[in-house]
């Protein structure tokens, strides 16, 4: 009797990395709906963090916009979002609920506040967001250039589908979905960068809110519909199965 062949360390390491990326993808917004599944309003709300997640994402930016518009006070405008985000973290810790998103929000507004206070320019609080958009565009474009579109990689991990690139329909749809995300981040830059360089802080804050969660949620919905179409069985196969 031959002994079972042990798994090679390299293969084991590769599988561990794949599983780690798959777990991360499931926690992302697109991971809330499985490929082929019909997206619902409930799943979309869950993808953006639920009602609490929406409040935590929108309220700090809204606080900055309102305070700066009506007072023009830089210190109050940038510190108010930090205080609000800190309250969200404390509430989650007291209630013993997952606080990762709240901590991330606090870190984001904290960095933004430090930048604005160091330069004494309110618009500099939006620099981290602009950088994130630039990096996102570059990462997506590189993934397309190397023929591994990022949305395809994520969906492949979620669906445990390592052969999606060999399916022409799936590959085409996932390329389109990745290009759409390139368009989203590029649109943010095209609108917000000129406002930043012209120091139009109030409009910059307003457009960041409008092009934040609402645009993100809309793009998630479109992506889910595209992925569902790509992973749905052909109509002819369905008809044959029911015959």
N, C-alpha and C positions, 0 to 999 in steps of 0.2 A: 504494500500500500504506500502510495506516495503522499508525503506530507503536504498540506495546503501551502501554496506559495504565499509568503508574507508580502504585504503591501509595501511597495517601495516608499522610503521616506519622502522622496520628492512628490510622489503622487498623493501621499497623505497630507503634506504641507499645502499642495495645490487645492485639495478638497477642503481643507480647513479655511483657506483664504476665500474660496468660493462661498462657503457657508457663511462666513463673516460678512461678506458683501451682500449676500442674499438677505441676511437678518437686517442689515442696515437699510436695504431697499424696501423691506416690508414696513419699516418705521416711517419711510418717506410718504409724502402725500399720495403718489401714484400707487404705492403698495397697499392702499386701503381697498382697492378693487382688483380682484383677480382677473387675468386675461380671459376674455370671453364672457365675463360677468356683466350684467346690465347695471350701469351706475345709477344710483338713486340720489335724491336730495340728502338723505340721511348719510350715505357714504361720502358725499361731497363735503358735508358739514364736518364729518369725522376727519376727513383728510386735511382740513384746514385747522384742526385742533378743537373742534366742537365750539359751543357757545363761549366757554371760558377762554379757549384759545383765540377766538376772534377778538374778544375784549382785550386780552393781553397784547395782541398784535396791533390793535388800532388805537387804544386809549392813550398810550404814551405819545404817539405822533400827533394825535388830536390835541392833547394837552399843550404840546409845543406850539402848534399852529395857533390855537386860541390865545395863549398867553403872549406870544410874540406879536401877533396881529394887533392886539388891543393895548399892549403896554410897551412893546419894543425893548423890554428888559431882557438882556442876554442871559444873565445869571439865572433868573427865575425860569426862563424859557427852557434852558437845557437841564436844570436841576429838577424841575417838576417831573419830567418823564423818568428820571432816575428814581425819584421817590415813589412814583406810582409802580414802577417795575419791582422795586424792593418790597413794597406791600404785597404784590402778587406772589413773590417768592416766600415771604413769611406766612401768608395764608396757606399756601400749598404745604409748607413744612408743618404747620400746626395741624392741618387736616390729614397729614401723612399721605398725600397724593403725589404722583410723579411730578418732580419740579424741574426736570431737564429743560423744557421749553421756557419756563419762567427764568431760570438761571441764564439761559442763552440770551433772552431778551434783555435782562439786566446788564449782562456783559456788553451787549451791543450799544445800548443807550449810554452806558458808562463810558465806553471808548469815544462815542460821539461827543459826549459832554466834555471830556478832557480835551479833545481836539479843538472844540469851539472856544473853551476857556483859555487854552494856550495861545491861540492866534487872535482871540477876541473878535472872531468873525462867526456870526450865527450860522452862515451857510456851510462852514467847515464841519458842522455836525453831520452833514450828509455825505461827507467824503467816504466813510466806510461802505455805505450803500452803493455808491458809484463804483467803488473798487470791486465789490462783490459782483456787480453786473458785468464789468469788464472781464473779470476772471471767468465768470459763467459762460460768456460768449466765446472766449478763447478755448476753454475746455471742450465745449460742444463742437466748435469748428475743428479742433484737433481730432476729436473722436470721429467726425465725418471724414476728415482727410485720411485717416488711417483705416477707414472702412469698418470701424466699430462704433456706429452711432450710439451715443450714450443712452438714449431711450431704449434702443434695442438691447443693450447690455442689461439694463435694469429689468426690462420685461422678461428677458431670457432667464434671469436669475429667479424672478418671481414665479415664472411658469415651469422652472426646471427644464428649460428648452435650450439645449446647447447647440441645436442645429438650425436656429432661426435664420441664420445668414444663408443657408442653402435653399431656403424657400423664397422664391422670387416675390410672391405677394407680401409675405411678412416683412421681408427686407425692404421693399419699396415703401410700405406703410410706416415702418419704424424710422426710415430715413426722413420721410415727410414730417413725422412727429418731432424728430430732433431739430429739423429746420424751423419748425414752428416755435420751439423754445428759444432758438437763436433769435427769431424775430421778436419774441417777447422781451428778452433782455436788451436787445438792440433798440427797441422802441423806447424803453425806459431811458437809455442813455441819450438817444436823440432828443428826447423831450427835456430831460432833467439836466443834462450837462450844460446846455446853453443858459438855463436858468441859474445854475450854480456860478458860471463864469461871469454872468451879468449881475450877480449878487441879488437876484430877485427871490429873497428867502421865503416870503409868504407863498408865492406860487410854487416854489420848489417843494415846500412842505405839503401843499395841497395836492400836487400831482403825484408825490410819492405815496400819499394815502390812496388816491384813486387808482394808481397803477400798481398798488401792492396786492393786498388780499383779493380784491375783486378780479383783477386781471389774472392772478395766479389761479384762482378757483375756476375761472372760465377756461383757461388753458388746460387745466387738469381734466375738465369735462370733455373737451375736444380730444385730448389724448386718449382718454378712456374709450371714447366712442371709436376712434381709429383702431385701437388695439383690439377692442371687442370684435370689430369687423374682420380684422386680420386673423383672429383666432377662432372665429365662428366656423362651424363645418359648412362646406358647400351646400347650396340648396338642393342639388341633385342627390347628394348623399343622404340628406335628411329625408327626401321624398322616398328614396329606395328603402330606408330603414323602416318607414311607416307603412310601406306597401304590404 
